């Protein structure tokens, strides 16, 4: 079915909507695209983005606000640096004020 949008493309479309300075979660993205049990697959989809700047994968964290995907970014602290450049405070690999900064797709 050529008109069907792939799972990965659905993930990318939702992640592109996350506003600067806000974060969402793998699970929230999975639920929004109709695959509530696929949070891990959202992570896999985002891991394929190396070299693409049009999808802000750094804004997707785990359900507790932890930067669990940071090892998929070049450099040790790139994910944290990108978030901090947007005004997000990160301490010990966790987004501070996560409840306030969480964006529900």
C-alpha positions, 0 to 999 in steps of 0.5 A: 500500500503505497499511500500508507504512512510508515510507522517511522514517518508517523514518529518523525511527524509527531516529533517535529511538532514538539515545541522548542524548550519542551520535551515529550516521551517515547510512550506519548509519541507511541500512543499518539500514532495509535501504537500504545505498546510501541514506545521502544519502537519509537526509540528505534525510529529515532535512532535511525535519524543520524545526520538529520536535523529536521526531527528534534529527537533530542526532545524525546525522553523516557517517562520519568524525564531521563535522557535514556537515548543520549548514547545515540547522539554524537559526543557524550553530552550532545543531547543534554547540550541541545536541550540546554540550548533551548532553555531546558535544565538537565541535571544527572541526565534528567530534565528538571521540571519535567511535568512543566515541560512535558508536551502531550502530542 
